[in-house]
Structure formats: structure tokens, C-alpha cells
Amino acid sequence: MGDQKTEVYFVFMNFDPKYERLHADRSKEGVEELDTYLSKKHDRLLEKLFQPNTYKKKSSLAIVDGFSVEITKEQAATLRSAKEVRVVEKNQELA
């Protein structure tokens, strides 16, 4: 059994043409559509990879098509191997 300690990681996604199109639309409606699209997209990825209640998504980051999530080290490794994911980095707190 692995280490079950959870930490916050930032996950950045691979190129997504729909994200690029929505990100370019800076109207109020465009911003709202982008936020909704990304939140659902990130939720679907997590739901596909992990059992419910084994992770806690903190936020979606519209400026970079990424999100923050509280997960274990093993879950971070799983995310790193997902084809949709470009980078997974542990949050580094500055003292």
C-alpha cells in the first residue's frame, strides 16, 4: 500500500483547439463559456482516472487550460501518463 498523503498539484493540459477558440473570445459570454467548458473538461478527466472521493479538485485555470487538484503521489503519476495531460507539478509553497 502506497503513501496516502495528499498534496496539491497543478495539471496543465495538452493543446486543445476548442480551448484556444474560446480563450480568444474575451466577451462576457465567451469568458463564461470558457469557464464552463474547462471545468467540465477537467472534471471528466478526473472522473475517468480516479474513484469518487479520492481527489479534490481545487480550481480550473482558464488562462492556461489547467487545474489544481489535491491528490496522492500515485495519482499524480497516473495523471502524468494521461494522453490529455502535458505537465503535472506539485505545488511548491514558498517560506
Backbone as CSV, one residue per row, in Angstrom:
resi,resn,N_x,N_y,N_z,CA_x,CA_y,CA_z,C_x,C_y,C_z
1,MET,0.844,-1.187,0.000,0.000,0.000,0.000,0.882,1.240,0.000
2,GLY,0.586,2.195,-0.880,1.401,3.391,-1.032,1.084,4.459,-0.006
3,ASP,1.828,5.521,-0.090,1.640,6.688,0.771,0.321,7.367,0.395
4,GLN,-0.605,7.494,1.338,-1.917,8.072,1.053,-1.992,9.561,1.364
5,LYS,-0.861,10.183,1.674,-0.825,11.619,1.937,-1.162,12.375,0.657
6,THR,-2.065,13.346,0.763,-2.424,14.131,-0.412,-1.743,15.486,-0.372
7,GLU,-1.444,15.980,-1.563,-0.856,17.306,-1.727,-1.484,17.951,-2.947
8,VAL,-1.320,19.263,-3.075,-1.890,19.982,-4.206,-0.908,19.934,-5.377
9,TYR,-1.450,19.572,-6.527,-0.688,19.535,-7.777,-1.375,20.432,-8.794
10,PHE,-0.570,21.005,-9.685,-1.090,21.754,-10.821,-0.962,20.873,-12.048
11,VAL,-2.032,20.800,-12.820,-2.082,19.960,-14.014,-2.327,20.880,-15.208
12,PHE,-1.472,20.767,-16.218,-1.591,21.568,-17.426,-1.873,20.635,-18.597
13,MET,-2.852,21.010,-19.389,-3.355,20.147,-20.447,-2.617,20.369,-21.767
14,ASN,-2.689,19.368,-22.647,-2.143,19.475,-23.995,-2.998,20.413,-24.834
15,PHE,-2.475,20.768,-26.002,-3.167,21.669,-26.926,-4.592,21.195,-27.191
16,ASP,-5.518,22.133,-27.119,-6.939,21.867,-27.344,-7.483,23.003,-28.202
17,PRO,-7.825,22.730,-29.470,-8.293,23.797,-30.350,-9.558,24.500,-29.849
18,LYS,-10.443,23.755,-29.186,-11.659,24.398,-28.662,-11.298,25.384,-27.559
19,TYR,-10.359,25.004,-26.689,-9.888,25.938,-25.653,-9.331,27.197,-26.308
20,GLU,-8.497,27.038,-27.319,-7.876,28.189,-27.986,-8.932,29.119,-28.566
21,ARG,-9.948,28.539,-29.198,-11.024,29.351,-29.786,-11.792,30.102,-28.705
22,LEU,-12.173,29.394,-27.648,-12.935,30.031,-26.565,-12.089,31.070,-25.838
23,HIS,-10.813,30.794,-25.657,-9.912,31.713,-24.947,-9.764,33.027,-25.710
24,ALA,-9.857,32.971,-27.038,-9.719,34.174,-27.862,-10.946,35.081,-27.774
25,ASP,-12.094,34.533,-27.373,-13.339,35.311,-27.266,-13.388,35.946,-25.873
26,ARG,-13.054,37.222,-25.782,-12.986,37.885,-24.481,-14.305,38.556,-24.074
27,SER,-15.397,38.283,-24.801,-16.697,38.822,-24.401,-17.124,38.156,-23.094
28,LYS,-18.080,38.757,-22.412,-18.585,38.190,-21.159,-19.109,36.768,-21.386
29,GLU,-19.851,36.580,-22.469,-20.391,35.258,-22.786,-19.269,34.274,-23.098
30,GLY,-18.262,34.745,-23.826,-17.126,33.890,-24.162,-16.354,33.436,-22.935
31,VAL,-16.155,34.344,-21.994,-15.445,34.011,-20.753,-16.246,32.983,-19.958
32,GLU,-17.553,33.179,-19.864,-18.408,32.232,-19.140,-18.404,30.860,-19.812
33,GLU,-18.458,30.838,-21.146,-18.445,29.570,-21.874,-17.114,28.853,-21.666
34,LEU,-16.007,29.604,-21.683,-14.688,29.018,-21.450,-14.612,28.416,-20.051
35,ASP,-15.058,29.143,-19.052,-15.020,28.637,-17.676,-15.810,27.339,-17.537
36,THR,-16.993,27.305,-18.109,-17.838,26.110,-18.048,-17.193,24.946,-18.795
37,TYR,-16.686,25.213,-19.979,-16.043,24.173,-20.787,-14.866,23.558,-20.039
38,LEU,-13.994,24.400,-19.497,-12.805,23.883,-18.814,-13.156,23.113,-17.555
39,SER,-14.072,23.635,-16.768,-14.450,22.955,-15.533,-14.966,21.547,-15.833
40,LYS,-15.839,21.445,-16.832,-16.389,20.128,-17.202,-15.311,19.219,-17.785
41,LYS,-14.449,19.779,-18.618,-13.371,19.001,-19.227,-12.443,18.426,-18.156
42,HIS,-12.054,19.252,-17.210,-11.159,18.808,-16.139,-11.848,17.789,-15.230
43,ASP,-13.120,18.031,-14.926,-13.879,17.080,-14.105,-13.971,15.713,-14.785
44,ARG,-14.243,15.716,-16.096,-14.360,14.443,-16.828,-13.048,13.661,-16.795
45,LEU,-11.928,14.349,-16.932,-10.631,13.667,-16.879,-10.432,13.016,-15.519
46,LEU,-10.676,13.756,-14.458,-10.506,13.205,-13.107,-11.462,12.039,-12.862
47,GLU,-12.712,12.178,-13.305,-13.697,11.106,-13.119,-13.308,9.848,-13.891
48,LYS,-12.672,10.031,-15.045,-12.251,8.900,-15.868,-11.093,8.136,-15.199
49,LEU,-10.208,8.857,-14.532,-8.995,8.244,-13.985,-9.115,7.750,-12.546
50,PHE,-9.965,8.395,-11.738,-9.979,8.120,-10.302,-11.376,7.798,-9.770
51,GLN,-11.400,7.057,-8.679,-12.649,6.762,-7.985,-13.164,8.035,-7.299
52,PRO,-14.482,8.171,-7.165,-15.037,9.324,-6.455,-14.466,9.420,-5.039
53,ASN,-14.331,10.622,-4.568,-13.861,10.923,-3.204,-12.402,10.533,-2.942
54,THR,-11.619,10.308,-4.000,-10.194,10.023,-3.800,-9.331,11.213,-4.212
55,TYR,-9.968,12.295,-4.647,-9.269,13.510,-5.053,-10.175,14.695,-4.751
56,LYS,-9.589,15.892,-4.751,-10.384,17.101,-4.544,-9.873,18.176,-5.499
57,LYS,-10.653,18.431,-6.551,-10.275,19.497,-7.479,-10.454,20.826,-6.774
58,LYS,-9.424,21.661,-6.835,-9.459,22.957,-6.166,-9.980,24.055,-7.090
59,SER,-9.471,24.086,-8.339,-9.894,25.122,-9.274,-9.458,24.773,-10.685
60,SER,-10.166,25.345,-11.654,-9.729,25.308,-13.041,-9.089,26.649,-13.348
61,LEU,-8.055,26.621,-14.176,-7.287,27.819,-14.502,-7.474,28.139,-15.979
62,ALA,-8.339,29.083,-16.272,-8.698,29.376,-17.661,-7.553,29.993,-18.449
63,ILE,-6.662,30.685,-17.803,-5.596,31.366,-18.537,-4.605,30.389,-19.171
64,VAL,-4.519,29.172,-18.642,-3.537,28.211,-19.144,-4.110,26.828,-19.452
65,ASP,-5.395,26.634,-19.417,-6.015,25.313,-19.569,-5.359,24.324,-18.620
66,GLY,-5.567,24.594,-17.351,-5.038,23.723,-16.315,-5.946,23.741,-15.109
67,PHE,-5.556,22.978,-14.094,-6.341,22.959,-12.866,-5.456,22.545,-11.711
68,SER,-5.935,22.823,-10.516,-5.247,22.357,-9.317,-6.112,21.294,-8.664
69,VAL,-5.430,20.299,-8.101,-6.148,19.172,-7.516,-5.341,18.621,-6.347
70,GLU,-6.045,18.204,-5.310,-5.408,17.573,-4.155,-5.468,16.068,-4.363
71,ILE,-4.274,15.447,-4.519,-4.174,14.027,-4.835,-2.941,13.421,-4.169
72,THR,-2.832,12.104,-4.277,-1.653,11.407,-3.762,-0.551,11.411,-4.821
73,LYS,0.640,11.039,-4.410,1.784,10.922,-5.312,1.488,9.904,-6.423
74,GLU,0.837,8.808,-6.074,0.495,7.781,-7.053,-0.516,8.313,-8.082
75,GLN,-1.480,9.084,-7.625,-2.456,9.664,-8.544,-1.784,10.667,-9.483
76,ALA,-0.807,11.414,-8.971,-0.063,12.349,-9.817,0.638,11.595,-10.944
77,ALA,1.206,10.438,-10.630,1.865,9.620,-11.653,0.855,9.155,-12.700
78,THR,-0.347,8.796,-12.267,-1.398,8.386,-13.198,-1.764,9.550,-14.123
79,LEU,-1.907,10.741,-13.562,-2.232,11.912,-14.379,-1.127,12.195,-15.389
80,ARG,0.119,12.051,-14.977,1.248,12.310,-15.881,1.200,11.406,-17.113
81,SER,0.643,10.214,-16.963,0.608,9.279,-18.082,-0.634,9.442,-18.960
82,ALA,-1.558,10.310,-18.575,-2.771,10.527,-19.374,-2.422,11.287,-20.656
83,LYS,-2.959,10.855,-21.780,-2.620,11.470,-23.067,-3.064,12.932,-23.157
84,GLU,-4.067,13.333,-22.393,-4.565,14.707,-22.433,-3.689,15.685,-21.651
85,VAL,-2.791,15.151,-20.834,-2.025,15.976,-19.894,-0.623,16.258,-20.407
86,ARG,-0.202,17.517,-20.288,1.142,17.920,-20.698,2.103,17.887,-19.519
87,VAL,1.706,18.484,-18.372,2.591,18.599,-17.206,1.789,18.454,-15.920
88,VAL,2.399,17.778,-14.930,1.830,17.715,-13.583,2.949,18.129,-12.637
89,GLU,2.703,19.181,-11.857,3.725,19.684,-10.929,3.142,19.848,-9.540
90,LYS,3.891,19.403,-8.549,3.469,19.586,-7.162,3.596,21.058,-6.799
91,ASN,2.625,21.569,-6.067,2.655,22.949,-5.608,3.836,23.136,-4.675
92,GLN,4.614,24.152,-4.934,5.772,24.466,-4.088,5.438,25.711,-3.268
93,GLU,5.270,25.513,-1.972,4.976,26.651,-1.104,6.260,27.376,-0.765
94,LEU,6.235,28.695,-0.874,7.397,29.496,-0.550,7.352,29.905,0.917
95,ALA,8.473,29.834,1.577,8.527,30.181,3.005,8.642,31.664,3.192
